[in-house]
Amino acid sequence: MSQYQATKIGSEEYQAKVYAGVLGKMIGVYLGRPFEGWSYERISRELGEIWYYVHEKLGQPLIVTDDDITGTFTFIRALEDYGCSRDITAEQIGQTWLNYLIENRTILWWGGMGMSTEHTAYLRLKEGIPAPRSGSCALNGQVVSEQIGAQIFIDAWAMVAPGDPDLAAELAWKAGSVSHDGEALYGAQVIAVMESLAFIESDLQVLLDRAVSYIPQDSVIARMIRDIRAWHQTIPDWREARQKLDDQYGYGKYGGNCHMVPNHGLIILSLLYGEDDFQKSLMIVNTSGWDTDCNSANVGCLLGIKNGLAGLESGPDWRGPVADRMYLPTADGGRAISDALTEAVRIANLGRRLNGWPEEHPKQGARFHFEQPGSVQGFQVEDSTECRGTADLINEEGHSEQGQRCLAVHYHGVAVQRACRVATPVFIPPEASAMGGYSLIASPQLYSGQTVIARVQTGEQQPPVSVCLTVRYYGAEDDLVLLRGPVETLSEGNRMQLSWQIPDLAGYPIADVGLEIASGQRADGVIYLDSLTWSGQPQLLLDRPSDSQMWRQAWVNAVDTLTITEEPYRLIQNTGTGLIMQGTREWRDYQVSAVITPHLAEAAGIAARAQGMRRYYALLADRDQTIRLIRMRDTETILAEKAYAWSFGQAIPMTLDVHGQRIKAWLGDQLLFDVEDDDPLDGGAAALICREGRIASGPVRVSPVQ
């Protein structure tokens, strides 16, 4: 099969189609989310046909956190975490749920046992019941196990299997079975197979024929698809066909809150009646009601893969308002602020690894590289009193040293007093700080002590222009404070690398990073931003600033109660193990230290390279009068331990040092452990840990390994 794929789709085409699929899914979610759950009648009465975004009409933001997006681009990380093998198991995917979910806070609808299918499955996993039994009909009942979730999270599993429907069907079954069973798995397999084949096949009828061949022909899903295809041959009006679907397969026929069967039917109906047109297909599936964002997302992803970026651009401007922006709130907070191109590159590289192809990391792995047409990776022109110059952002070919494309900043009327600034978020933007529904849990991606690097070039035949790197951070009372790096002057056609080490910001979180352009006289011109990235380990002291809520939000809170006091941290965990985490997967070789005071706890300590709830190194003072150095990866491995007498209320100074495979730990000035781990975690956040009880901690210091 690998040789067959290689002859059918090249690496560049594969990456472009994955990017279009990711964008299609995001657009579908953002389009359908504001009226999710509305009936066809209400949508028709209050909104009419949904031909474009309606969020402003309903007073809602466009870019939101959503389970469809977060689950899709989180559960696929099981491949990253378990060696990217075709033999990945449902049980391993279930472990990924336990690692990245924060109970009652991230990704899922936490509707309770027997009400929310995903919450029910999570509770089964938490009880120690592995997948696929965690999602089985035998354990959870048919009504619960056949809801829509297996379908809404499935797109990424299809995108790692380009042109390989056997693999797509197998992965869909394994991933879906963590939480679902029966007809829900059949629907997920149909979507996954269609999307997998859409990389190499453009005929929708062929996609449907092949997809249905993977499921039982006497299943409800197969019978319904046959009926819809027959209606399409004889009923020209999609509204009449929708009514027949409602009559024969609608919500009234099935139990639960959001059954797979009716919503899967709307996907098939909209694809057939949409006539291969992105806008029309999304109009039909959204106007039809029920689970609009979920159904719209699957339709958008499939058409994005099949028809590529050109298909997304054949109608109105879907991409401009989105600007690639995506939120992925999980227990791995450093990956929460993301964008379509970043996730598309990750998914395509997983697909390449599964097929034995070499990975590709544009522009030497730069965080922002713009290597797909139209991509802006969240960059926007700042509109503030400090930056009154205007600009247009255009992804253009050329002017790149290491790639094919760049972000062209066409500025207008820029002067010293009318600077222009373009920036992209690296932490929770102000407009998302109080987001309702699925809240945005995140850590900053950029920190004091790290070095920002950007490659820029000026256009030809334009006056000299001054440029500098900038960040904005949340300061006192959460006001955004602008900080500028060294200013460089570029003449026409000049190319330059800008470099700036972020100074000490007293622990205040950085909100965004960008580029400022100014001129000695009012001028028009262009700056080509080839890439922007950062490197190095952080250097910071996380102490308590009394006037900053965003400083508190920079911690991924996965304990029952977190209070920021004079201690400055007080953690309470009623049962099990809780953590608060801050940092990113790019934190690799560093030292974390804090003074921990257990007041009443089974264990307390610090952690490094935390990648979620169940992946980290930790130094723990255990209630059995033992100090342990552990590696947590689904289950706990003790790397070293010693007897150590301590008592409640005692302050214990702890330091944990991670450098490659070498892990060292201190109590105060005493080196306690120095071990080599032959199976190391490669990077992650710093954390405080509380196991069943209450602990306090002093300031947390993070610094590069000496």
C-alpha positions as CSV (number, residue, x, y, z in Angstrom):
1,M,0.0,0.0,0.0
2,S,2.9,2.4,0.8
3,Q,4.2,2.2,-2.8
4,Y,0.7,2.7,-4.2
5,Q,0.3,5.9,-2.1
6,A,3.7,7.2,-3.1
7,T,2.8,7.0,-6.7
8,K,-0.5,8.7,-6.1
9,I,0.3,11.7,-3.9
10,G,3.6,13.6,-3.4
11,S,4.7,15.1,-0.2
12,E,3.9,18.7,-1.2
13,E,0.4,17.8,-2.3
14,Y,-0.1,15.8,0.8
15,Q,0.8,18.7,3.0
16,A,-1.4,21.1,1.1
17,K,-4.4,18.8,1.3
18,V,-3.9,18.2,5.0
19,Y,-3.8,22.0,5.5
20,A,-6.9,22.5,3.5
21,G,-8.6,19.7,5.5
22,V,-7.7,21.3,8.8
23,L,-8.9,24.7,7.6
24,G,-12.1,23.2,6.3
25,K,-12.8,21.6,9.7
26,M,-12.1,24.9,11.5
27,I,-14.3,26.9,9.2
28,G,-17.1,24.4,9.6
29,V,-16.9,24.6,13.4
30,Y,-16.8,28.4,13.5
31,L,-19.7,28.6,11.0
32,G,-22.0,26.2,12.8
33,R,-21.1,26.8,16.5
34,P,-23.2,29.9,17.2
35,F,-26.5,28.0,16.6
36,E,-25.5,24.5,17.6
37,G,-28.5,22.5,18.6
38,W,-31.1,24.7,16.9
39,S,-33.9,23.1,14.9
40,Y,-34.2,23.5,11.2
41,E,-37.4,25.5,11.8
42,R,-35.7,27.9,14.1
43,I,-32.7,28.4,11.9
44,S,-35.0,29.1,8.9
45,R,-37.1,31.5,10.9
46,E,-34.4,33.5,12.6
47,L,-31.4,33.2,10.4
48,G,-32.5,32.0,7.0
49,E,-30.1,29.9,4.9
50,I,-26.5,29.9,6.3
51,W,-24.3,31.1,3.5
52,Y,-21.6,32.7,5.7
53,Y,-20.6,33.4,9.3
54,V,-23.4,34.6,11.6
55,H,-21.5,35.0,14.9
56,E,-21.8,38.8,14.8
57,K,-25.5,38.7,14.3
58,L,-25.8,36.5,17.4
59,G,-23.3,38.6,19.4
60,Q,-20.7,35.8,19.7
61,P,-17.0,35.6,18.9
62,L,-15.8,33.8,15.8
63,I,-12.7,32.1,17.2
64,V,-13.8,29.9,20.1
65,T,-12.7,26.8,22.0
66,D,-14.7,23.8,20.8
67,D,-14.7,20.1,21.6
68,D,-14.7,19.2,17.9
69,I,-11.5,21.0,17.2
70,T,-9.7,20.3,20.5
71,G,-10.6,16.6,20.6
72,T,-9.6,16.1,16.9
73,F,-6.2,17.6,17.3
74,T,-5.5,16.2,20.8
75,F,-6.4,12.5,20.7
76,I,-4.3,12.1,17.6
77,R,-1.3,12.8,19.8
78,A,-1.5,9.2,20.9
79,L,0.6,8.5,17.8
80,E,3.3,10.9,19.0
81,D,3.2,9.5,22.5
82,Y,3.3,5.8,21.6
83,G,5.9,5.6,18.8
84,C,3.8,6.4,15.8
85,S,2.9,2.8,15.1
86,R,0.2,1.4,12.8
87,D,-0.3,-1.1,15.7
88,I,-1.4,1.5,18.1
89,T,-4.1,0.1,20.4
90,A,-7.5,1.5,21.6
91,E,-6.1,1.1,25.1
92,Q,-3.2,3.5,24.3
93,I,-5.6,6.0,22.8
94,G,-7.6,5.8,26.0
95,Q,-4.5,6.6,28.0
96,T,-4.1,9.7,25.9
97,W,-7.6,10.8,27.1
98,L,-6.5,10.4,30.7
99,N,-3.3,12.4,30.1
100,Y,-4.7,15.4,28.2
101,L,-8.1,15.8,29.7
102,I,-8.6,17.8,32.9
103,E,-11.8,16.4,34.5
104,N,-14.8,18.8,34.2
105,R,-12.6,21.4,32.5
106,T,-11.2,20.5,29.1
107,I,-12.4,19.2,25.7
108,L,-15.5,17.1,26.6
109,W,-19.1,18.0,27.4
110,W,-19.0,16.9,31.0
111,G,-22.7,16.0,31.2
112,G,-22.4,13.1,33.6
113,M,-22.5,9.4,33.7
114,G,-25.1,8.0,31.3
115,M,-25.8,11.5,29.8
116,S,-22.6,12.4,28.1
117,T,-21.1,9.5,26.1
118,E,-17.5,10.9,26.4
119,H,-17.8,11.7,30.1
120,T,-19.1,8.2,30.7
121,A,-16.2,6.7,28.9
122,Y,-13.7,9.0,30.8
123,L,-15.1,7.8,34.1
124,R,-14.7,4.2,32.9
125,L,-11.1,4.9,31.9
126,K,-10.5,6.6,35.3
127,E,-11.9,3.5,37.1
128,G,-9.2,1.4,35.3
129,I,-11.5,0.0,32.6
130,P,-9.4,0.1,29.4
131,A,-10.6,0.9,25.9
132,P,-12.4,-0.5,24.0
133,R,-14.4,-1.8,26.9
134,S,-14.6,1.8,28.2
135,G,-16.9,2.8,25.3
136,S,-18.7,-0.5,24.7
137,C,-22.4,-1.0,24.3
138,A,-22.2,-4.0,26.7
139,L,-21.0,-1.7,29.5
140,N,-22.7,1.6,28.7
141,G,-25.8,0.6,26.8
142,Q,-26.8,1.2,23.1
143,V,-28.3,4.7,23.5
144,V,-25.2,6.1,25.2
145,S,-22.6,4.3,23.0
146,E,-24.2,5.3,19.7
147,Q,-24.1,9.1,20.1
148,I,-22.1,11.4,17.7
149,G,-18.7,11.7,19.3
150,A,-16.9,8.9,17.4
151,Q,-17.5,10.9,14.2
152,I,-16.6,14.4,15.3
153,F,-13.1,13.5,16.5
154,I,-12.2,11.3,13.6
155,D,-10.8,13.6,10.9
156,A,-7.1,13.7,12.0
157,W,-7.0,9.9,12.1
158,A,-8.0,9.9,8.4
159,M,-5.5,12.6,7.5
160,V,-2.6,10.4,8.7
161,A,-3.7,7.7,6.3
162,P,-3.7,9.4,2.9
163,G,-5.0,7.0,0.2
164,D,-5.0,4.1,2.7
165,P,-8.6,3.3,3.5
166,D,-7.7,0.1,5.3
167,L,-5.6,2.0,7.8
168,A,-8.1,4.8,8.1
169,A,-10.9,2.4,8.9
170,E,-8.8,0.5,11.5
171,L,-7.7,3.7,13.2
172,A,-11.2,5.1,13.2
173,W,-12.5,1.9,14.9
174,K,-9.7,2.0,17.6
175,A,-10.1,5.7,18.3
176,G,-13.8,5.7,18.2
177,S,-14.1,2.6,20.5
178,V,-12.6,4.5,23.4
179,S,-16.0,6.1,23.9
180,H,-18.4,4.6,21.4
181,D,-19.7,1.4,19.8
182,G,-22.2,0.1,17.2
183,E,-23.6,2.5,14.7
184,A,-21.4,5.3,16.0
185,L,-18.3,3.4,14.9
186,Y,-19.7,2.6,11.5
187,G,-20.4,6.3,10.9
188,A,-16.9,7.2,12.0
189,Q,-15.4,4.6,9.7
190,V,-17.4,5.9,6.7
191,I,-16.1,9.5,7.3
192,A,-12.5,8.3,7.9
193,V,-12.5,6.2,4.7
194,M,-14.0,8.9,2.6
195,E,-11.4,11.4,3.8
196,S,-8.5,9.0,3.4
197,L,-9.5,8.3,-0.2
198,A,-10.2,12.0,-0.9
199,F,-6.4,12.5,-1.0
200,I,-6.3,10.5,-4.3
201,E,-10.0,10.3,-5.5
202,S,-12.2,13.2,-6.5
203,D,-15.4,11.4,-7.3
204,L,-17.9,11.6,-4.4
205,Q,-19.8,8.6,-5.6
206,V,-16.6,6.5,-5.6
207,L,-15.8,7.7,-2.1
208,L,-19.2,6.7,-0.9
209,D,-19.1,3.3,-2.6
210,R,-15.7,2.5,-1.0
211,A,-16.6,3.8,2.4
212,V,-19.8,1.9,2.8
213,S,-18.0,-1.3,1.8
214,Y,-16.1,-1.2,5.2
215,I,-19.2,-1.4,7.3
216,P,-22.0,-4.1,7.7
217,Q,-24.4,-3.8,4.9
218,D,-27.4,-4.4,7.2
219,S,-26.3,-1.6,9.6
220,V,-28.5,1.4,10.0
221,I,-25.8,3.7,8.7
222,A,-25.4,1.7,5.4
223,R,-29.2,1.5,4.9
224,M,-29.6,5.2,5.5
225,I,-26.8,6.1,3.0
226,R,-28.5,3.9,0.4
227,D,-31.8,5.8,1.0
228,I,-30.2,9.2,0.8
229,R,-28.4,8.4,-2.4
230,A,-31.7,7.1,-3.9
231,W,-33.5,10.3,-2.8
232,H,-30.8,12.3,-4.5
233,Q,-31.6,10.6,-7.8
234,T,-35.3,11.4,-7.6
235,I,-35.8,14.5,-5.4
236,P,-34.2,17.7,-6.7
237,D,-34.9,19.9,-3.6
238,W,-32.5,19.3,-0.7
239,R,-35.2,20.6,1.7
240,E,-37.6,17.9,0.7
241,A,-34.8,15.3,1.1
242,R,-34.0,16.7,4.5
243,Q,-37.6,16.3,5.6
244,K,-37.6,12.6,4.5
245,L,-34.4,12.1,6.5
246,D,-36.1,13.7,9.5
247,D,-39.1,11.5,9.1
248,Q,-37.3,8.2,8.7
249,Y,-34.0,8.8,10.7
250,G,-34.5,11.9,12.7
251,Y,-34.0,12.6,16.4
252,G,-37.4,11.3,17.2
253,K,-36.3,7.8,16.1
254,Y,-33.3,7.6,18.5
255,G,-32.6,8.2,22.1
256,G,-29.9,10.3,23.8
257,N,-28.9,13.9,23.3
258,C,-27.1,13.8,19.9
259,H,-27.3,10.5,18.1
260,M,-24.9,9.5,15.4
261,V,-27.5,8.3,12.8
262,P,-29.4,11.6,12.1
263,N,-26.3,13.7,12.0
264,H,-24.4,11.4,9.8
265,G,-27.4,11.5,7.5
266,L,-27.1,15.2,7.2
267,I,-23.5,15.0,6.3
268,I,-24.2,12.6,3.4
269,L,-27.2,14.6,2.3
270,S,-25.3,17.9,2.2
271,L,-22.4,16.4,0.3
272,L,-24.7,15.0,-2.4
273,Y,-26.9,18.1,-2.7
274,G,-24.0,20.5,-2.3
275,E,-22.7,19.6,-5.8
276,D,-19.1,19.6,-4.7
277,D,-19.3,23.3,-3.8
278,F,-17.9,24.2,-0.4
279,Q,-20.2,27.1,0.4
280,K,-23.4,25.3,-0.8
281,S,-22.6,22.1,1.1
282,L,-21.9,24.0,4.3
283,M,-25.1,26.0,3.8
284,I,-27.2,22.8,3.6
285,V,-25.6,21.1,6.5
286,N,-25.9,24.1,8.8
287,T,-29.3,25.3,7.7
288,S,-30.6,21.7,8.4
289,G,-29.9,22.0,12.1
290,W,-29.2,19.4,14.8
291,D,-25.5,19.3,15.7
292,T,-24.4,22.0,13.3
293,D,-20.8,22.6,14.2
294,C,-20.0,18.9,14.3
295,N,-21.6,18.1,11.0
296,S,-20.3,21.2,9.3
297,A,-16.8,20.4,10.5
298,N,-16.8,16.9,9.0
299,V,-18.2,18.2,5.7
300,G,-15.6,21.1,5.6
301,C,-12.7,18.8,6.3
302,L,-13.7,16.2,3.6
303,L,-14.2,18.9,1.0
304,G,-11.0,20.6,2.1
305,I,-9.0,17.5,1.5
306,K,-10.8,16.5,-1.7
307,N,-10.8,19.9,-3.4
308,G,-7.8,21.6,-1.8
309,L,-7.3,25.2,-1.0
310,A,-8.9,26.2,-4.3
311,G,-12.1,24.7,-3.2
312,L,-12.1,26.9,0.0
313,E,-11.5,30.0,-2.0
314,S,-14.2,29.5,-4.7
315,G,-16.8,31.5,-2.7
316,P,-16.6,34.2,-0.1
317,D,-13.6,34.9,2.1
318,W,-13.8,32.1,4.7
319,R,-10.1,32.3,5.6
320,G,-9.5,36.0,6.3
321,P,-11.6,36.3,9.5
322,V,-10.2,33.1,10.8
323,A,-6.5,33.9,10.2
324,D,-5.6,30.3,10.9
325,R,-6.3,30.7,14.6
326,M,-7.1,27.7,16.7
327,Y,-7.4,27.0,20.5
328,L,-6.5,23.6,21.9
329,P,-7.0,23.7,25.7
330,T,-5.7,20.5,27.3
331,A,-3.5,19.6,30.3
332,D,-0.5,20.3,27.9
333,G,-1.1,24.0,28.1
334,G,1.9,25.1,26.0
335,R,0.2,23.7,22.9
336,A,-3.1,25.5,23.5
337,I,-2.5,28.5,21.3
338,S,-2.1,27.0,17.9
339,D,-3.0,27.6,14.2
340,A,-4.1,25.6,11.2
341,L,-0.7,25.3,9.6
342,T,1.1,24.2,12.8
343,E,-1.4,21.4,13.3
344,A,-1.4,20.5,9.6
345,V,2.4,20.1,9.6
346,R,2.2,17.9,12.8
347,I,-0.5,15.7,11.3
348,A,1.3,15.3,7.9
349,N,4.5,14.4,9.7
350,L,2.7,11.7,11.6
351,G,1.3,10.4,8.3
352,R,4.8,10.5,6.8
353,R,6.2,8.5,9.8
354,L,3.4,5.9,9.5
355,N,4.3,5.4,5.8
356,G,8.1,5.4,6.3
357,W,8.5,8.8,4.5
358,P,10.9,11.4,5.8
359,E,9.4,14.1,8.0
360,E,9.5,17.7,6.8
361,H,10.0,20.8,9.1
362,P,9.8,24.0,7.1
363,K,12.5,26.5,7.5
364,Q,14.4,24.4,10.0
365,G,11.4,24.0,12.2
366,A,10.6,27.7,12.7
367,R,7.4,28.2,14.7
368,F,6.0,30.6,12.1
369,H,7.0,29.8,8.5
370,F,3.9,30.6,6.3
371,E,4.7,27.7,3.9
372,Q,1.2,27.3,2.5
373,P,-0.7,29.7,0.3
374,G,-2.8,32.2,2.2
375,S,-1.4,31.2,5.6
376,V,-0.9,34.0,8.2
377,Q,-0.6,31.8,11.3
378,G,-2.6,34.1,13.5
379,F,-0.7,37.3,12.5
380,Q,-2.9,40.4,12.5
381,V,-2.3,44.1,12.3
382,E,-2.5,45.7,15.7
383,D,-4.9,48.5,16.1
384,S,-3.9,50.7,19.1
385,T,-2.9,54.2,20.0
386,E,0.8,53.1,19.9
387,C,0.5,51.6,16.5
388,R,-1.6,53.7,14.2
389,G,0.0,52.8,10.9
390,T,-2.0,50.5,8.6
391,A,-1.0,47.4,6.7
392,D,-2.2,44.5,4.6
393,L,-0.9,41.0,5.3
394,I,-0.5,38.8,2.2
395,N,1.1,35.4,2.0
396,E,3.4,35.6,-1.0
397,E,5.7,33.5,-3.0
398,G,9.4,34.4,-3.0
399,H,11.6,36.5,-0.7
400,S,12.4,33.4,1.4
401,E,15.9,32.1,2.1
402,Q,14.9,28.6,3.2
403,G,11.4,28.1,1.8
404,Q,9.0,29.1,-0.9
405,R,6.7,31.6,0.8
406,C,6.7,34.5,3.3
407,L,4.3,36.9,5.0
408,A,4.4,40.2,3.2
409,V,3.5,43.2,5.4
410,H,2.4,46.0,3.0
411,Y,2.5,49.1,5.2
412,H,0.9,52.4,4.5
413,G,1.7,55.9,5.9
414,V,4.2,54.5,8.5
415,A,6.2,57.0,10.4
416,V,7.9,57.4,13.8
417,Q,4.6,58.5,15.3
418,R,2.6,56.1,13.2
419,A,4.3,52.8,13.6
420,C,2.8,49.6,12.3
421,R,2.9,46.5,14.3
422,V,1.9,42.9,13.3
423,A,1.6,40.2,15.9
424,T,0.3,36.8,16.7
425,P,-0.8,35.5,20.1
426,V,1.4,33.1,22.2
427,F,-1.0,33.1,25.2
428,I,-4.7,33.8,25.9
429,P,-5.7,36.9,23.9
430,P,-7.7,39.6,25.8
431,E,-10.9,38.8,23.9
432,A,-10.7,35.2,25.0
433,S,-9.8,35.6,28.6
434,A,-13.3,35.2,29.8
435,M,-14.6,32.9,27.2
436,G,-17.7,30.9,28.2
437,G,-18.5,27.3,27.3
438,Y,-15.3,25.4,26.9
439,S,-12.9,27.8,28.7
440,L,-9.5,28.5,27.2
441,I,-6.9,26.9,29.5
442,A,-3.3,27.6,28.3
443,S,0.2,28.4,29.2
444,P,2.3,31.0,27.4
445,Q,4.6,29.7,24.7
446,L,7.3,32.3,25.1
447,Y,9.2,33.3,28.3
448,S,11.9,35.5,29.7
449,G,15.4,34.2,28.9
450,Q,14.4,32.8,25.5
451,T,15.7,34.3,22.3
452,V,13.3,35.4,19.5
453,I,14.7,35.2,16.0
454,A,13.1,36.6,12.8
455,R,14.3,36.8,9.3
456,V,13.1,39.8,7.3
457,Q,13.7,41.6,4.0
458,T,12.6,44.9,2.7
459,G,11.1,45.6,-0.7
460,E,12.9,47.2,-3.6
461,Q,12.9,50.9,-4.3
462,Q,11.5,52.1,-0.9
463,P,12.9,54.4,1.7
464,P,14.9,53.0,4.7
465,V,12.7,51.6,7.4
466,S,13.3,50.7,11.0
467,V,12.1,47.4,12.4
468,C,12.2,45.7,15.7
469,L,10.8,42.6,17.4
470,T,8.2,43.2,20.1
471,V,6.2,41.4,22.7
472,R,3.2,42.5,24.7
473,Y,2.8,41.0,28.2
474,Y,0.1,41.2,30.8
475,G,1.4,43.5,33.5
476,A,-0.2,45.2,36.5
477,E,-3.9,44.8,36.6
478,D,-3.6,42.8,33.4
479,D,-2.9,45.8,31.2
480,L,-1.1,44.9,28.0
481,V,2.5,46.3,28.1
482,L,4.4,46.7,24.9
483,L,8.1,45.9,25.0
484,R,10.4,46.5,22.0
485,G,13.6,44.8,21.1
486,P,16.7,46.4,19.4
487,V,15.8,48.6,16.5
488,E,17.5,47.8,13.1
489,T,17.4,49.9,10.0
490,L,17.0,48.3,6.6
491,S,17.6,49.8,3.2
492,E,15.8,48.7,0.1
493,G,16.2,45.1,-0.7
494,N,18.1,44.4,2.5
495,R,17.8,41.0,4.3
496,M,18.5,40.7,8.0
497,Q,18.1,38.3,10.9
498,L,16.6,40.0,14.0
499,S,17.5,38.4,17.4
500,W,16.4,39.4,20.9
501,Q,16.6,37.7,24.2
502,I,13.5,38.4,26.2
503,P,14.4,40.2,29.5
504,D,13.1,39.4,32.9
505,L,9.4,40.3,33.1
506,A,8.9,39.4,36.8
507,G,7.0,36.3,35.8
508,Y,4.2,38.3,34.0
509,P,2.9,36.2,31.0
510,I,3.7,37.2,27.4
511,A,0.5,37.7,25.4
512,D,1.9,38.0,21.8
513,V,5.0,38.4,19.7
514,G,5.4,40.4,16.6
515,L,7.2,42.9,14.4
516,E,7.1,46.8,14.5
517,I,7.8,48.9,11.5
518,A,8.6,52.7,11.5
519,S,10.1,55.3,9.2
520,G,11.7,58.7,9.6
521,Q,9.0,60.1,7.3
522,R,5.6,58.9,6.3
523,A,6.1,56.1,3.9
524,D,4.6,53.1,2.2
525,G,6.4,49.9,1.5
526,V,6.7,46.2,2.3
527,I,8.5,44.1,4.8
528,Y,8.7,40.4,4.1
529,L,8.6,38.3,7.2
530,D,10.3,35.0,6.2
531,S,10.1,33.3,9.6
532,L,9.8,33.9,13.3
533,T,10.7,31.5,16.0
534,W,12.5,31.3,19.4
535,S,15.0,29.1,21.1
536,G,16.6,28.4,24.5
537,Q,15.3,27.6,27.9
538,P,13.4,30.0,30.2
539,Q,14.9,32.0,33.0
540,L,12.1,33.1,35.4
541,L,10.8,33.3,38.9
542,L,7.1,32.7,39.2
543,D,6.1,34.6,42.3
544,R,2.8,36.1,43.2
545,P,1.9,39.5,41.7
546,S,-1.1,40.5,43.6
547,D,-2.7,42.5,40.7
548,S,-2.7,39.9,37.9
549,Q,-5.4,37.4,37.0
550,M,-3.7,36.5,33.8
551,W,-0.6,35.5,35.7
552,R,-2.8,33.0,37.6
553,Q,-4.4,31.8,34.3
554,A,-0.9,31.1,32.9
555,W,-0.9,28.0,35.2
556,V,-2.8,25.0,33.9
557,N,-4.9,24.3,36.9
558,A,-5.6,20.6,37.3
559,V,-6.2,20.5,41.1
560,D,-9.6,20.6,42.9
561,T,-8.7,24.0,44.4
562,L,-5.9,26.5,43.6
563,T,-5.6,29.6,45.7
564,I,-3.0,32.2,45.1
565,T,-2.0,33.6,48.5
566,E,1.0,34.9,50.3
567,E,2.4,31.3,50.3
568,P,2.0,32.0,47.2
569,Y,0.5,28.7,46.0
570,R,-2.1,26.7,47.9
571,L,-3.2,23.4,46.3
572,I,-6.0,21.2,47.5
573,Q,-6.7,17.8,45.9
574,N,-9.5,15.8,47.4
575,T,-8.8,12.5,45.7
576,G,-6.0,11.2,43.4
577,T,-3.2,13.4,42.1
578,G,-3.5,17.0,41.0
579,L,-1.0,19.3,39.3
580,I,-0.6,22.9,38.3
581,M,1.7,23.2,35.3
582,Q,3.3,26.0,33.3
583,G,5.6,25.7,30.3
584,T,5.9,24.0,26.9
585,R,7.1,20.8,25.3
586,E,10.1,22.8,24.0
587,W,11.4,23.1,27.6
588,R,13.9,20.3,27.7
589,D,17.1,20.9,29.7
590,Y,16.3,23.0,32.7
591,Q,16.0,23.1,36.5
592,V,12.9,23.8,38.5
593,S,12.9,24.5,42.3
594,A,10.5,25.4,45.0
595,V,10.0,25.1,48.7
596,I,7.1,22.7,49.3
597,T,5.1,22.6,52.5
598,P,2.7,19.6,52.9
599,H,0.0,20.5,55.4
600,L,-2.0,17.3,54.9
601,A,-1.2,15.2,51.9
602,E,-0.3,11.7,50.8
603,A,2.5,13.1,48.7
604,A,3.8,16.5,47.6
605,G,6.5,17.8,45.3
606,I,7.6,19.3,42.0
607,A,7.8,18.0,38.5
608,A,9.6,18.7,35.3
609,R,9.0,17.8,31.6
610,A,5.3,17.6,32.4
611,Q,3.3,16.7,29.3
612,G,-0.1,16.4,30.9
613,M,-1.7,14.6,33.8
614,R,0.2,11.3,33.4
615,R,3.5,12.1,31.8
616,Y,6.2,13.8,33.8
617,Y,9.2,13.5,36.1
618,A,8.6,14.2,39.8
619,L,10.4,14.6,43.1
620,L,7.9,13.6,45.8
621,A,7.9,13.6,49.6
622,D,5.6,10.6,50.4
623,R,3.6,10.2,53.6
624,D,5.4,6.9,54.2
625,Q,8.5,9.0,55.0
626,T,10.2,8.4,51.7
627,I,11.5,10.8,49.0
628,R,11.1,9.4,45.6
629,L,12.2,10.3,42.1
630,I,9.7,9.0,39.6
631,R,8.9,8.9,36.0
632,M,5.2,9.0,35.3
633,R,4.2,7.6,31.9
634,D,0.7,6.2,32.3
635,T,2.0,4.3,35.2
636,E,4.6,5.3,37.8
637,T,8.2,4.1,37.6
638,I,10.4,4.7,40.6
639,L,13.8,5.8,39.4
640,A,15.3,6.3,42.9
641,E,14.1,6.5,46.5
642,K,15.5,7.1,50.0
643,A,14.0,7.2,53.5
644,Y,13.4,10.7,54.7
645,A,11.7,11.8,57.9
646,W,9.4,14.8,57.5
647,S,6.3,16.1,59.1
648,F,3.2,18.1,58.1
649,G,3.9,21.8,58.1
650,Q,7.6,21.3,57.4
651,A,9.1,23.3,54.5
652,I,11.0,21.1,52.1
653,P,13.3,22.9,49.6
654,M,13.2,20.8,46.4
655,T,15.2,21.1,43.1
656,L,14.8,18.9,40.0
657,D,17.3,19.1,37.2
658,V,16.6,17.4,33.8
659,H,19.3,17.3,31.1
660,G,19.0,14.8,28.3
661,Q,18.7,11.4,30.0
662,R,20.2,12.6,33.2
663,I,17.9,13.4,36.1
664,K,19.2,15.0,39.3
665,A,17.3,16.0,42.5
666,W,18.3,18.0,45.6
667,L,16.8,18.6,49.0
668,G,18.2,22.0,49.9
669,D,21.9,21.8,49.0
670,Q,22.1,18.0,49.3
671,L,22.3,16.1,46.0
672,L,19.9,13.3,46.7
673,F,19.6,11.5,43.3
674,D,21.6,11.4,40.1
675,V,20.2,8.9,37.6
676,E,20.2,8.1,33.9
677,D,16.8,7.3,32.4
678,D,17.2,5.1,29.3
679,D,13.6,5.9,28.1
680,P,13.3,9.6,28.8
681,L,10.5,12.1,28.4
682,D,11.9,14.6,25.9
683,G,10.4,17.9,27.2
684,G,7.6,19.6,29.0
685,A,6.4,22.0,31.6
686,A,7.3,22.6,35.2
687,A,4.7,21.6,37.8
688,L,3.7,21.4,41.4
689,I,2.1,18.2,42.6
690,C,-0.4,17.4,45.4
691,R,-1.7,13.9,46.1
692,E,-4.8,13.8,48.2
693,G,-4.5,16.7,50.6
694,R,-3.3,20.3,50.9
695,I,0.1,21.7,50.2
696,A,1.7,25.1,49.9
697,S,4.6,26.2,47.8
698,G,6.8,29.2,47.7
699,P,7.9,30.9,44.4
700,V,8.8,28.5,41.5
701,R,12.1,29.2,39.8
702,V,12.9,27.8,36.4
703,S,16.3,28.2,34.8
704,P,18.6,26.6,32.2
705,V,20.8,23.8,33.4
706,Q,24.1,25.1,34.5
